[in-house]
Structure formats: structure tokens, C-alpha cells
Amino acid sequence: MIRLVARWSSSIALGLLVVGPPAAIAACALVDLGPDGELRATLFPVAIAALDPFVWTCLRQSATTAGLASLTAVVVGVVVGRLIGDRAFRLRPAALALLTAIASMPPVALAIGAATFLAGDAAGAWSGLVGRSGPLARFCPADPNWLVWFGAATLPGAAAGVLAYAAALDRLDPSWRDAARMAGGGGTRVWRRLAWPLIRPAMARVAGLVFAITLADPGPPLILGLRRTLGFQVVSVGLGPSPFPRVAVLGLLALLVCAAVRGGLRLWAGPTRLDDAPRRGRDEASARVPASWPRLFALATILGLASGLAVAPLAGLVGMLGDAGGEATGPGTLTARLVDPTTTRMLGRSLVLGLGVAALVGISARAIGRLEAGAGAAAAGRFRRLARLAAPPPLVAGVAILAFGLLIRHGAGQVDARTSLAATSLLELPGGDCGMLFAPILGVWLATIWARLDGRRPPRGGGSASARDAALLAGAGRNKARRLARDANAGRRWRAAAAVAAAAAVNVAPAVLLASSPQVATVGAGLLLSHERPDGGAAVAAALALLATAACAASAFLDPRESPSQPG
């Protein structure tokens, strides 16, 4: 009986973790304050949003950009992944390292750098080209900033697709391919009938991830001035004087669209049949098929083009820094801006943000592991599948934290509909800046923990379990074996914590909604605030964008789950 109650309790806790944020957003979308301040349930805000053509225009344009980016990620991942594939030539580790660096680049940094090439004549030339395209003008955006956003979202997504394809192919048993070829099957036919059905779930996962990140990404739309996008509208409403219930309705729309797309991708992909443990050792020798010179030339051309597309925005950011550095020394120069107390406090708050999120992720990961062990493998698998379907986009995770704060204030009876929740409810905390960072830490933690709740299992026979079993077989006691296993994995845990801290410190999506005032801004929100400031603000934004790029690249190479030589 006690074991049954413990299993029910663990299942209830996992269920609250999975459905809690979407339920909070849905509740805040259906709850409003009446004329006399009384709390009431109403469908009026949802009906207004459903009948507003501007909302549907923003949703359609954002969904189109996200859909094209995810489709491109799958197509490029398959094409380039087959060129890299299981042909283990000597340049393969370098190619995977390059793709890992490109996949980690934040789209907002790419957008800032690419926007420097669209000043004046370039935008006019594009508008003239679209005007002369005739019937094709209906399908081409007149504003080239839409292409910049698409490129900023597609380039990291395509690199992630190639890494996912290579990782899935590494887990494919090469003996099946060899047996099929001995039976007379051609290379393309073997790939289509044997390899592709096994690799397709990994590509569908990447497509769903790229779609969810791009759909409500606030960074490039805010930098490029794309007002008719879902991310721009969520941020503008969320930072307004009365964010709810409209911001909850927009977040709920993004959540439902992402769930529908993930459900469709899941039906297209089918069940996952590959083991998570990469096949190395003797299987790697059979996978070493010599790559032909035409394939090597095509791969080198594609990687060179991708490198050029990635380096060009970074060169634009460096050019912005050079323009600022060439000015006379004064309050408007880059050096003065970077040593300004406001900027130094921003960097300190970013460090606190990253460390806080890393600590919460470590604690919550252990708690989720215990809950899954208590609920049983079947229940844990169902909740992980539900989490993959209902996981909110990163910006919507910030909306969920705001929604929790609003529900708490509703329960306490201290709600003022005329004030912004982000400026009053969640940011008026004791402890100065560190206390005010509590809301951004929760928002980024929620986005991070949902992104990691993706259904992957530890490799069979790997990790701390194999180290503990080996120590027991060697004659060590149980406690000593557990301690040895913990020491053996200490390096991986520290690397994972450092990767989470580096990525969380420079995030844009939840922090731009929760930490967008000068008093609590971090790097992610600060680069957006600095971009429109006169007297060198654009150069400060470029410096922060380069810092965000370096931190994200470091997080990708630090994460033990996603090393360049063994992605995924």
C-alpha cells in the first residue's frame, strides 16, 4: 500500500510538472477582473483574439517562417548528413566541430550582424527586385528583414539537423547495411528502406525544436522591427501597463500551434527504434567507407558556404565595434560604454542568472529522476511523451512564470489591473538586484528544464551504473563503489552545469520578457535595450551579441551530451 501511494504521488508530481505551465497560461487567458475588481471567468479575451485579423496575421507569418526554417533544417540535415554520414574520413571530427559551433550561434546575434549589410541601398535594391519579379512578388516579402530572420533561424537549425542525422547514423548498426548490400540492394534503396525509417524520428525531433524556438523568438523581430510577428507582440504586450489576459492568449496560441506541429511530426516520424548509445569500437571499423572525391568536394563546398554565412554576421558585429572604437574618447565610445557601471552590473546579473539556473537545473534533474523512478517506467514514459508534445516555446515559458505570479496575486487578492505584472508582482522582491533576478531565473529554468525533458534515456550500460557495477565486480564495497562511480562522473556533471550556466546567462527569450528594465536587465535583454540607444548603443549591443555567441559556443562544447565528436 505504501509503495502504491508513493507511485501515485510521484505520478501526480510529474503530471503537475508537465501540465502545470500550460494550465496556468490557459487559466490566465480565461480569467479577468470585472469593473468592480471582482475575479471572473470569461471567454471574451479569447474571442477578441480569435476575431482579430492582426493576431492571425502575426501567427501566420511567424508560423510560416518557423515552418520553412524547420523544413530547411530537415532537408539540409539529410543532404549534408549523407555526405558526412558513416564515411569516417579524417576531416569528419573537424566538420562536426564546425557544425556544432554554427548550431550554437544565437539567432539574435546573427540578425544584428546581418542587419548591418541591409542599410540603405541594399533594402532599396531588394524592393526593386521584388517589384520586377511579376507573379513571384506575391510569394516574396517586400521587406528584406524577413529573409534575415529566416536565415538567422535556418542556419543554426540546419547545422543542428546535420548533427542529429550524424548522431542517429552513428547509432545505426552498420551490419544491417552490409547485409542488405550483400543481398543486392543499392545504396539509395538501402538508405530509403532501412536507414531512413530509423533516422526519421531524430530529424522530426530537430524539426519540432527549430519550429518551437523560431515561432515565438523575440530577438530577431525586435532587432529588425518585424512588428507583425508573434514574438514581437508577446513582448510588447507583456511589457505593457496591463499584460493580462492578452499576453496569456498569445502564449496559449503559440503553445497550441507548437503542440499541433509536434503531434504531426510525431505521426510522420513513427516510433523511435534506435538505441541512445552510439555504436563504437568494432562497428566503427566496418563504418569506415572511403569517401569519393566528388562527395568530399561537395561537402567542402557546403561547409565553406555555411562558414561564410556564419562569419559574415560576425564580421558585421566586429565592424560595428570598429566604428565605435574609431570615435573620439568620450561618453559615447565603446570603451566608456563597456566600463559603465550599468554594463558591469548587467554582466554581474547575467552571472547570477546563469549560476542560479544551473543550480535549479541540477536540483530539479535529480528530483525528476527520483519521481520517474517512483512512478515506474511506463508512467515516466507517458509523461515524457506528453512533455515533448506540450513543452512551451522559450518565450512562452516566461509567460508561464508571469501567469503563475498573476494566479498567486489573484489568490492573495492584491491585483491591480492598471500595473504591469513584470514590474510589480515578480520584480518587487527583497535583496536588491539579486532578489529581482528571481523571476528571470525561474523563467529561464522552466525553459531549460522543458528543453531537457525530451524523452532521451541514458546509454544502456553507461554512466554511473556501469562504473558502480565494475567496482562491485572488482571487490569494492557498496558504499565505496557508489563513491567511485560518483567521482568518475563528477567531471561530466561539472561540464553540464557549466554549459547550462553559460547558455542561461546570455539567453534572450524568457529574460527579455522578465528582465527588460535597466534595473534588472541581463545580457539577453541588455543587447535589445542597447541596440536603439544613441551615442554608441549599437556598438554595445554588438559587443554583447559577440559575448552571447562565445558563451553559447562554449556551452555547446562543454555539454558532455553534445560533444563535437559525438553529437546528440
Secondary structure, DSSP 8 states (H G I E B T S, - for coil): -HHHHHHHHHHHHHHHHHHHHHHHHHHHHSEEE-TTS-EEE-SHHHHHHHH-HHHHHHHHHHHHHHHHHHHHHHHHHHHHHHHHTTB--TTHHHHHHHHHHHHTS-HHHHHHHHHGGGSTHHHHHHHHHHHTTGGGGGTS-SSTHHHHHHHHHHHHHHHHHHHHHHHHHHTS-HHHHHHHHHTT--HHHHIIIIIHHHHHHHHHHHHHHHHHHHHT--HHHHHHT--SSHHHHHHHHHTSS--TTHHHHHHHHHHHHHHHHHHHHHHHH----S-SS---THHHHHHB----HHHHHHHHHHHHHHHHHHHHHHHHHHHHHHHHHTS-SSTTSHHHHHTSHHHHHHHHHHHHHHHHHHHHHHHHHHHHHHHHHHH-HHHHHHHHHHHHHH---HHHHHHHHHHHHHHHHHHHT---TTS-HHHHTTT--SSHHHHHTHHHHHHHHHHHHHHH-S-----TT-HHHHHHHHHHHTT--HHHHHHHHHHHTHHHHHHHHHHHHHHHHT--HHHHHHS-STTT--HHHHHHHHHT-TTTHHHHHHHHHHHHHHHHHHHHHH-GGGBTTB--
